[in-house]
Amino acid sequence: MKILMATMGLGIGGAETHIVELVKELKQEGHDVAIVSNGGVYVPEITAAGIRHYQAPMHRRNLGDMVRARKILREIIRKEDPDVVHAHARIPAFLCGGLCRRMGYPFVTTAHWVFDTRGLLRYLTDWGERTVAVSEDIKAYLIREYGLPPEHISVTINGIDTEKFSPAVSGERVIREFGLDRERPILSYVSRMDEDRALVAGQLIQIAPELDRAIPGIQLLIAGGGNVFDKLKARAEEVNRTLGRPCVTMTGPRTDINEIVAAGDLFVGVSRAALEAMAAGKPVIVAGNEGYQGLFGPDKLAEAREGNFCCRGLPLSQPDQLYRDVVAAFALSPEERERAGAYGRQVIFDYYSVRRMAADCLAMYDQVRRRKYRVVMSGYYGFDNAGDDAILESIQQAIHDTSAEVSVTALSNDPERTRRQYGLEAIPRFRVWRVFSALRKGDALLSGGGSLLQDTTSTRSLLYYLSIIRCAQWLGKPVMLYANGIGPLRRPNNRRRVKKVVEQATLVTLRDHSSARELREMGVERRDIYVTADPVFHLSPADEGRCLELIRSTGLEEGRPFVAVSVREWRDTGDFYRQLARLCDHLHREYGLEVLFLLMQPERDRQATARVRALMEEPSFQLDLPCSPRELMGVLGRARLCLAMRLHTLIFAARMAVPAMGLVYDPKVASYLEELDLPAAGHVEHFDGEEAIRRADDLMAHYDQVLANLREKSEQLARAARENERLLMEMLERYKK
């Protein structure tokens, strides 16, 4: 990939070192990398590694500098034409974000720290299409303060070069340069000497006389430059005069941090500097402006990792505690000190390799990079309906498994929830301009799956989906009717509308043969209509542990056989609910099956479920926790039998090879039962409880044969479902040429 990094500067600092190590690793892995910044001491190091550097004044919130930096950035991006722009820090991210909206390049950011969000400063922040956070607490901050979708944030680490920072590196050159005595103890410290970073440096200088009394001859080697360096250096010189010897050495800004660290016997610091010292095998006291943790060891690993060794949320550093821990650390035996250093270095190997940091960034780049094909999906998405959400997730999964070159944007009733649950782009389905823009920029429209082309729900719903299709066709985009279920269509005008759309569609795949018959009855004569299968046959269930946890939450005893029941509100059902309750009671009494109700669309299923349960004489259970489609599928997969009024409960059962009986309220349910060779318990408008019990007894009497047939049918439909993606890719390749 061609990657452009944008940052404030390349001076001394943890974020700057992070960027330097990242770009060097990316370059070593074969990527073409350039950096734009205000410059700094690390520029020679990155240019020596073959990384281009451009200068731009992105280090100040001065309006004139920002205008100049924006102009320079625009020219650099035009020249470089990067596959991705990666900004670090507030001003570079703000400038790159503004240009991104005009120039359309993939754009990500890294959050190294938390920002002041008061007043207008909140609006000086742009987090890009995706954000890399360097710790879990920064991710939580981004969600809390900026409302970023959690699935758009990836947590990485401060990757450390374990060859550059190693026990094998010598500090002798630094010791000679500053006239230190190798025979006497040396404490090293590295940080920017800025007001908001140098608290512990000041405390070390403050307690230096006490340390000299407790640890005779101790030498403090303090590296870094910044806006309080001169003040701290003056205090250090005063301490040295008082002690009559050079106890505190202030080096100013340095790039040879690995040798500074190597020169010391003990390191004090925070964040990346602490990790580098651990890689060098040094005992480390973790302390900084955000808080104080103390001497690092196994008991502090979880806490330190959670805050990326920044001590956020911990008590502030106090001089007396710092003094006690430094004295205790130097009191360790050589063997204890070596063990502490070896443990720290192993932690770096286990959790903080620079290769992993680069891999995290590359994974994020892959999410935003421009794919060869962009498709828009139209369907009944974002309505908290497990069946239709399962369609969305399964189509996305199937497309991703087939090709990494297709990006998907869904039209959703709840775009934020769709993004959060499935990690794909989503836009409001009723925002006309947003939908039009997505279709215009896209390469194709996928309409479906599900039963979108029907007028049982309403003509208004049908007209919505037809209008999306017509808009795409008007824009000259190919349209695929993706694994659609057609009908019922009762009104002549609606039948004519659907006939015209189907005849003009680029590609038509159907989920069942009854839909193909419906089209033939409408007079559709095209021969290139493919009967495949519902995309949900692609979907994998949630892991077993999660499914068992959900079942336990209902109060159902683990290991008990159960029948999964899915029922919904419907008009003109008469005595249906009472008769269904009789059937459930019969299954419990005759076959020992517990009755577990599943809510596929909670707001529409809860009342009907409550009515059936109230009419039952035997106990029953209900899964009423928020569940993803994959979780519902996994729970259903542990059932012995399924009673399903909702079509996608039947499809979930077939996918998991669970014998089922359908509660027919719509012809699509009856036709799918026929497709799966499963029995109907009856039609809800004239439901006969005695006949339903007879049919259930017949199924249970032939259970093994029904199960064997269903397994074979499920495998056939899974193979057929894969045809949807093969045909889609053929269409995209044909129309992209």
N, C-alpha and C positions, 0 to 999 in steps of 0.2 A: 504494500500500500504506500501511497504518497501522503505523508502526514505533516501538517503544519502546526507547531506548538506556539502558543502566544502567552507570554507572561510579562510581569512588570519589569523584572530585571534578573540578572544572573549573579547577584552578589552572594555573600555568605548568608545561609539560612537553611532551615530544614526543608521548606517547600522547594527552594532552589536546587538543593542537592537531590531531592526526589526527582525533579524534572531532568537533571543532568544524568542521573543513573538510568532513568526510564528511556531517554532518547538514545543513550549509548547502547542499551540492550536491544531496543527496536532496530537500530542500525545494524547491530551484530546479527540479528535474525533476518536481515535482508530487506528491511523496509527503507524507503527513501524519506529522510526526516530533515526538516528545517525548523528553525526557531526564530521568532521575532520578539525582541525585548529591548529594554533600554540599555542593555549591556551589563558588564560586571566582570568580576575576577574569573568566572568560569568560562568565559568566551574562548580563550585559547584552548582549553581542554576539549570543548565540544568541536571546535573547528579542526583540531588535530585528529579527532575521531571521524572526520569526513562529513560533519553535519553543518549545513549552511546556517549562517546567522545574519539576520537583518536587524537594523537599529530603528526603534520607534519609541517616542516618549510616552510610554504607557504606565509610568510609575507615579503619576500625580493626578489628583482630581482637578487640575487646572484646566479651564475650558479651552484655552488656546492650545495647550499640549494635546488635549483629547481630540480636538479638531484635526491637528497635524497628524496625530497617530492614526486616526481613522482614514485619512487620505493615503498615508503610507501603506496601511494594512490592505486597503482596497487594491492598490497596485500590486502588492506582493501576492495576494490571493489570485489575481488575474494572471500573473506571471507563473506562479507555481501550479495552479489548477489542482489543488490537493483533493484526495479522496475523502479526507476528513480534516476539520480544524478542531484543535483541542486547546481550550483556553484554561489558564490557571490564574486565579485571583480576580477580584471584582472588576477593575477597570478593563483589562483585556477581554473578559467575558462580556461585559456590557457593549464594548465596541464591536466585537465579533458577532454578537447576537443581532445588533442592528444591521450589520452588513449581510448577515445570513438571510434575513427576511427579504433582501433585495437580490442577492446573488444566488441563493438557493443551494448552498453547499451543506453537507452533513456537518453537524456542530455538536460537540460534547464539551463538558467542563469537568474540572476536578475541584472539589471543596476540601481545602487543606485545613480550614479554620472556620470559626463562626464570625459573622459580620455584625456590625452595628446596624439595626433595622429601624432606627428612629427616623421619623419624618420622611423626607424625600429620598433618604439613603436606600430605603427598601426598593425604590424604583430604579436605582442605579445598578440593579442586579439582574443578570440573565443566566439561567442555569442550563440553557441549551436543550437539545432534544433528549439527551440522557446526561446523567451526572454520576461521576465517580466520587465517592466519599472515602476518606482515608480512615474512618472508624465508624462503628455502629452508632456512637452517640452523635456524630455529625449527621449521619443519615436521619436519626430521629429529629434533630434540629431542623433539617431541611423540610421534613414532612410537617413538623409543627409550625414553623415560622413562615414557610413559603408555600405550603400545601402541595408539594411535589408528589406525584403518584409513587408509592413505594417501589413498584415494579420498574420505574424509570431510574432507580438509584442502585448502583452497584458499589459494594464495599470492597475496597482493595487494601493493600498494606504499603508501608514505606519499605519498598524492596531494597535490600542491602547487598552490595557487591562483597561477597565473602572472601574474595582473593585480595581486593584492595584493603579491606579491613580484616586482618588476620593476625593471629599470634606470631606469625612468621615475619611481620613487618617490624622494622627496627625504628626506634625513636632516637637513636644516637645522634643523628644530624641535628635534630631540634634541641637535644640536650646540650650539644656543643654550641649551637647558635646563641642560646640564651644563658650560657654559663651555668647550667644546673649541675648538681652533684648527684651522680647515679647512685652513690652509696647512701644517700639520704632519701626518705620517702617523698614521692611526688604525687600530688593530686591534680588531675587535669579536668578542665571544664570548657565546654564549647557552647556558645549561643550568640545570637545577635545582641549587641549592647544597645538595645533600644529601650525606651521607658517601659514598654509593655512586655519585655522579654528578659530583662536583666535583674529581676528581683533576687534570684539565688546568687548571682555573681556578687551583688552588693552585700549579701549576707555572708558569703565566704570571706570577703575582705574584712567585714566587721568582726568575725570571730577568729581571724587569723592570729592575733596575739594569744588568745586562749588555746588555740590549736598548737601554737608553738610551745606553750608550756606543757601541754599534755603529750605532744609528739615532737620531741626536740628535733629541730632541723627540718621540719616539714616545709615543702615548697609547693606553692599554688601556681599552676600554669593555666592562665585564663585567656582563651582565644575568642576573638570576635570583635567586630567594630559596629558602631551605630551612634545614635544621637545622644547617648549618655556615656560614651566611652571616655571622653576627656574628664568628666566628673569622677568616674570610677577610677581612672588612672591616677588622678590627683590623690584620691583617698588611699590607693594602694601604695603610692610613694610615701605618704605620711606614715603608713603602717611600717614600711621598710625602714624609714628613718628612726622610728620609735624602737624597733627591734635591733637596729644597728646592722642589718643584713638584708639581702634581697629575698624576702620571703614570698612576696606576691609578684609574679611576672605577667604583665599585660602584653599580649602579642599583637593586638590589633587584628584586622581581617586576614584570614589565611585560607588557602586552598588545599594545603597539605594536612588536612584534618586527620587523616589516617596516621600520620607520623606524630601529630600532637597527642592523639589518643595513645599511641604506642609508647610514648615517653612516660606516661603516668603509671602508677601502681594501682590507683583507684580513680574511677571516673564519677563525676557528679553532673547530672544534666537530665534532659527530658526529650521526649519525642524521638526524632530521627537520630539526633546525636547520641542518645542513650542506646539506641539499637546498634549504631555503628560501634560503640565501645563494647557492647556485648559480643558482636561479631569478632572483635579483636581479642576476646577472651579476658576482658577486664571485669572485676567486680564493679557493680554500678549502683549508686544511690540515685533513685529516680526522683527528681525535684525540679519544679519550674514555676512559672507565674500562675498557672492554673491550680496548682495543688502540690501536695507532698505525699510520696508513697514510702520512701525509705529504701533500705538495701534490698535489691531485687533477689528473689528466690522463688522456688516452686509454689510457696503459699501465696504469692502475689501475681502469678501468671494470669489467671482469669480476669482479675480486676484490671491489670495493666493492659491486656489485649483489648478489653471492652472500650477503653478510652484511648487506644493507640499510643500508650505510654506517655500521654499528655497530662494525666492526673486530674482531668476535669471532674469536678464534683467532690474531690477529696479536700481535706483541711489544707489551708494555706501553709506554705513553708514558714517555719519559725526558727530563728537563729539557734535557740537552745536545743531543739530537737535535731537540727542539722549537725550541730557540734557533737552531740552524743553519738549519732550514727557514724560520723567520720571517725571518731575515736574508736568506736567498736569495730569498724571495718579494718582499721590498721592494727587492731589487736588480734585479728584472726591469724592463725598459724599459716605458714606458706602453703600447706596442704589444703587448708580450708579455703584460702583465697583462690587457689588453683581450681578447686572443685566449683566454687561460685562462678569463676570465669568460664569454665568448660560447660556448665549448665546454661549460662547465658548464650554462648555460641551455638549450642544445640537448639535452643529456642529459635534462633535466627534461621538455622537450616530447616526447622520444622514449619515455621510460619511466615518468614519474612524474606524469602529469596527474591532477588530482583527479577528473575525469570517469571515468577508467579505474578508480580506486579505488572509486567509487560503483557502477560497472558490475559489478565483482568481487563486491561485497556483494549487489547485487540478484540476481546469478546464484546465489549461495549461498542467499539467501532463497527463491528459486524452487524450490530442491531440497527445502526443508523445509516450505514453505507447505502448508496443508491443501487437498488436492484435493477436487473435488466428489465423486469416486468413489474408493473404496479396494477393490482386489481382492486376493485371496490366490491364489497359484498353487501347485498340488500336482503334483509329477512326480518323475521319477528325477533329481533335481538334487543336485549336490555330491558326485558319486561319481567325478569325474575321467573322465567319459565324454564324448568330444567331441561325439557325436551328440546326447545329451540336453542337454548344456550349450549346444549350438547352438540347440536348441529354446527353451531359456530366454532366451538372448540375442535371438533373432529375435522371440519374442513380445513381449519388453520393447520392442525397437526399433520393432516394428509398432504397438504401443499408443501409444508416445510420438509416433510420426509422425502418428497419427490424432487424438490429443487430448492437450493438456497438462493435462487435468483428471482424469487417472487415475493414481493411485499404485499400485505393485505391491509386494507382500511375498511372497517365495518361501519355501516350506518346503524346507529344504536339509539334506543330511547333513553339510555343512561350511559353516555360515553365514558364517564369517569369510572363507573363500576366495571364496564367492559374492559377498559384499559387495565384496571387493577387486577381483575380476575384472570385475564387471558394474555396480558402483555402485548397486545397489538394496538395499532392506531385505531381510534374510533372517533366519529363526528356525530353531532346530533342529526337524527334522521329527518327532522322537520325544519331544519334551517336550510331554506331553499338555496341560498347562495353558497353555503358551505358544501352542500351536496353537489351542486352544479360544478363548483371548482374542483372537487375531488374527482368527479367523472371526467372533466376536461383534462386534468393532469394524468389520469389513469390510462392504462392500456386496454382494459376490459372491465365489463360488469358481470359479476356472478349473481344471479337472482336465485336465492334458495339456500339450502334445501327447504324442506317442509312443504306444507300445503298453502302456498301463497296465492295461487290462482284458483280461488273458490269464492262463492258469494254466500255461503252459509253464515259466516260471521257477519259480513255486511258488504254491500257493494262499494262503500267508501274505502274499506280496506283493500279490496281488489283494485280499485282505481289508483290508489297510492302506489302499489307495486307496478302497475302498468305504466304509470307516469314516469317512474324511475327508469324503466326499460326504454320508453320512448325518448326520454332525454338523452340517454346514452346513444341510442341509434341516431338521433338528430346530430349528435356530436361526432358521428362516424366511428363509434367504438364498437367492437364486437361484443355480443351479448351471449352469455351461456346461461340457459336454464339448468341449474345444477341440481340433479337428483330430485326433481320436483315431484310432488304429488298433485295431480290435477283433479279439480272438482271437490265436491259437487258444484256444478254451475247450472242454476235453474232458470235464470232469466235469459231470454233470447239475445238481448243486446250484449249481455256479459259474455255469452258463448261466442258471439261474433267478434268481440274485442279480443278475447283470449286466442281464438283461432288465428286472427291476423298477427298477433304478437308471436305466436309459436311459429307461424310460417315464415316470419321475417327474422327470427333469432338465428344467430350464427351457429349455435350448437345447442342441442336439446338432449339432456339425459333425464330419465325418469326413475323413480325409486321402486315402482312396481308395475306389473302388467295391466292392472285395472286402470291406471292412468293412461297407458297407451290405448286401451279400448275406448276410454272417454274421449281422447283426441280424435280417434277414427270416427266416432259417432258425431263429432262436431264437423266432420268433413275435412280434417287435416290430412293431406295426402303425401306429405314429404316422407321419404323412405329412410332418411338418415336420422332417425330418432332411436336413441339407445336406451334400453332398459338396463339399469345398473343395480344399485342398491342404496339404501339410506347411508349417508356418510358416517353415522354413529357406529357402524360396524368397524370403523377405523379406531374408535376411541378405546383407550385402556382404562380399566378401573383404578381407583385410588388404592394405595397399599393396604395390605391385609390388617395391619395394626390399627390404622385409622378407622377402617370399617368396623372392626370389633369394638373399638372405643365408642363409635356412634351407636352401635346396637346396645352396648351396656348402658348408655345414657338414657335409653327408653325404659329401663327397668327389666328388660327381657333377660332371663337367665342365660348365660353363655352356654352354647352347645345345644339349646333347645331347638327342635325343628320348627319352622314357622312358614306361614303363607304371607307374602307381601301383597298388600291391597292398595290400589290407587283409585280414588273416586273423585269426581268433580261435580260442581253444581251444573244442573242442566234443566231446561224447561220441560214441562209436560212429562214428568217422570212418574206421576201417580204414586203407586205403592212400592216403587222400586227400592227405596232405601230400607223399608221393612223386610222385603224379600231378600235383599242382599245381606242383611243382618242374620236372617235365618241360614243362609248359605255359609256365612262365616262361622256361626255357632256349630253347624253340622261338621265342618272341617275340623273344628277343635275337638268335638266329642268323638267323631268317628275315627279320626286319623291322628289325634294328639298334636295337631298343628296349632301353635300359638298364632295369634293374628296381629300382624304389625302393619300399621297404616303409614304410607309414605306420602308426603305432600310434594307433588311435582311443581305446582305453582301455588305457594302457600296462601296467598290472599284469596284465591279462587277455590282452593281445595279444603281449607280448614273447616268451613261451615258444613259442607257435605259430609266430611269425615266425622265431625261431631254428631251429626244426625244418625249415621249408621251405628256408631259406637253406643249411643244412648239407647238404641233399639235392640242391641245385642244382650243376650242373657249371660254369655260367657265373658271372661275378662279379655281385654285387648290392650294393645300398646300403640304408641304413636311416636314417630321420629319427627320432632319439631325444632331441631336445631338447624341453623343455616347450613346448607349442604351444597357443594358443587355437584354438577352432573356426574363427574367421575366418582364422587363419594356415594351418591345415590345408586349408581350402577354397581359399585362394589358391595354395598349393603344388600341390594337385590340379588346379587350373585351368590349370596349365602343362604337364600331362601330355598325351600323345597318346591314351592308352588307360587304362582303369581296370579292374582285377580286384577285385571287392569282395565279401567275405563279410558285412561289416557293412552293415546297411540304410542308415545315414546316410552311409556312404561313397558308396553309390549315389546318394543324394539330393544330396550335395555335387557329385558328377560331373554329375548332371542340371542342377543349378543353374548350373554353370560350362560346360555344353554340352560335356562330354568323353564320347565314346562309352565304354560300359562293358559288362562281362559280369558277371553275378551268380554267386556261389558259394552255392548255396541250402542253408541249414540249417534254415530256418523258413518256413512258408507265407507270412509277411508279405514275405519277400524275393522269392519267386516272384510274388506278387500285384503287388508294386511294379514288377518287371520288365515284367509285362504292362501295367501302367498307363503305363509309359514307352516301351513298344514296343521293349525291349532284350532281347537273348538271354541265356539262362542258360548258363553253362559246364557246369553239371551239379549234382546234389545231392551234398552232401559225404558222405552215408552210403553211396552207391554211385557214386562218382565214376569216370568213364571218361576216362582221359587222352587216348586217341585221339579220342574224340568231342569232347572239349573243344578239342583242337587243330583239328579240322575246323570247329567252330563259330567259333573265333577267326579261322581263315583266311577263312571266309565273311564275317565282319564286316569284316575288312581289305579284302577284295575289293570290298565295297560301302560303304567307309568314308565317302565324300563324301555318299552318300544318307542313311546312318545319321546323320551329323553334321547335315545339313540338317533331317531329321525331329526330331532331339533339340532343336535350337535352337527350332523352332516349338513343340514340346511344353513346353519350359522356359518360354517366354513365356506360354503358356496357363496353366500351373500358377502362375506368379508372379501373374497376374491373379486366379486363383481363390483364392490364399492371402489376398489383400486382403479377401475377403468375410468372413473370420473377424472382423476388427476392425469392419467395418460392422455385422455381426449383434450383436457384443458391445455396441457403443455403443447400438444399438436396445434391447437387453435392459436395460442399465443405466438408460437414460432412462425406460424403461417402469416399472421397479421402484423407482426413486428418487422417483417422484411421490407 
